[in-house]
Amino acid sequence: MIIFIALLCVLGIASGQLLFKLSARGFQKAGSYYDLHSLFILFCAFVLYGITTLGWVWVLQKADLGRIYPLMALAFIIVPILCYFIFGESFSKQYFLGVFFIFIGVIMAVGSKKL
């Protein structure tokens, strides 16, 4: 259960980053920080971050930070992959090799200690 909630927090953080990017693109396109649609997306990102933070605090009540924190590194994997599909951003093969090593590191770190 703790791992599941922690993974939801990681997904929330990753989704928040995508919403921040969407709002930034909207502000740039509108040429103003007063674009209501972009402000709404930015507000949603803040709300998502707030909810995710509350979930993370709950996780930390149940598990040691040093044991659970490596899961947050999964955001470094999720965000670029979603950026590739959603925004058409491109990455080099070397970049994805680095992401692969992050994934292996997370598995090793989390698997080395009982949660």
C-alpha positions in Angstrom: 0.0 0.0 0.0 2.8 2.4 0.9 4.6 1.8 -2.4 1.3 2.3 -4.3 0.7 5.7 -2.7 4.3 6.7 -3.2 4.0 5.8 -6.9 0.9 7.9 -7.1 2.8 10.8 -5.7 5.5 10.3 -8.3 2.9 10.3 -11.0 1.3 13.4 -9.5 4.7 15.2 -9.6 5.3 14.1 -13.2 1.8 15.2 -14.2 2.4 18.5 -12.5 5.5 19.1 -14.5 3.5 18.4 -17.7 0.9 20.9 -16.6 3.6 23.5 -15.8 4.9 23.0 -19.4 1.4 23.4 -20.8 0.9 26.6 -19.0 4.3 27.9 -20.0 3.5 27.2 -23.7 0.1 28.9 -23.3 1.6 32.0 -21.7 4.2 32.1 -24.5 1.5 31.7 -27.2 -0.7 34.3 -25.7 2.2 36.7 -25.1 0.9 37.4 -21.6 0.7 36.0 -18.1 -2.9 37.0 -17.9 -4.2 34.3 -20.3 -7.1 32.7 -18.4 -6.7 29.3 -19.9 -3.0 29.1 -19.1 -3.6 30.4 -15.6 -6.2 27.7 -15.0 -3.7 25.0 -16.1 -1.1 26.6 -13.8 -3.6 26.5 -10.9 -4.4 22.9 -11.6 -0.6 22.1 -11.5 -0.4 23.9 -8.0 -3.5 21.9 -6.8 -2.0 18.7 -8.0 1.3 19.5 -6.3 -0.5 20.3 -3.1 -2.5 17.0 -3.1 0.7 15.1 -4.0 2.5 16.7 -1.1 -0.2 15.6 1.3 0.0 12.1 0.0 3.8 12.2 0.3 3.5 13.3 4.0 1.2 10.3 4.6 3.8 8.0 3.0 6.5 9.5 5.2 4.4 8.7 8.3 4.6 5.0 7.3 8.1 4.7 5.8 11.6 6.0 6.3 12.5 8.9 3.9 15.8 7.2 3.0 14.0 4.1 2.0 11.2 5.6 0.0 12.8 8.6 -1.6 14.5 6.8 -4.5 11.1 6.2 -6.0 10.9 10.0 -6.7 13.7 9.4 -9.2 11.1 7.7 -11.4 9.8 11.2 -12.3 13.1 11.6 -14.2 11.9 8.6 -16.3 8.2 9.4 -16.6 8.5 13.1 -17.5 10.8 12.7 -20.5 8.9 9.8 -21.9 5.6 11.7 -21.7 7.3 14.8 -23.1 8.3 12.7 -26.1 4.7 11.6 -26.8 2.8 14.7 -25.7 5.1 17.6 -26.8 7.2 15.8 -29.5 10.4 16.5 -27.6 13.3 14.4 -28.8 16.2 12.9 -26.8 19.4 11.2 -27.8 20.1 7.6 -27.3 22.6 8.5 -24.7 19.9 10.3 -22.7 17.7 7.2 -22.7 20.7 5.1 -21.6 21.0 7.5 -18.6 17.3 7.1 -17.9 17.8 3.3 -18.0 20.5 3.6 -15.4 18.3 5.7 -13.2 15.6 3.0 -13.4 18.1 0.3 -12.5 19.4 2.5 -9.6 15.8 2.9 -8.3 15.2 -0.8 -8.4 18.5 -1.5 -6.6 17.9 1.2 -3.9 14.3 0.3 -3.2 14.8 -3.4 -3.4 17.7 -3.3 -1.0 15.6 -2.4 2.0 12.3 -3.6 3.2 9.6 -0.9 3.1 
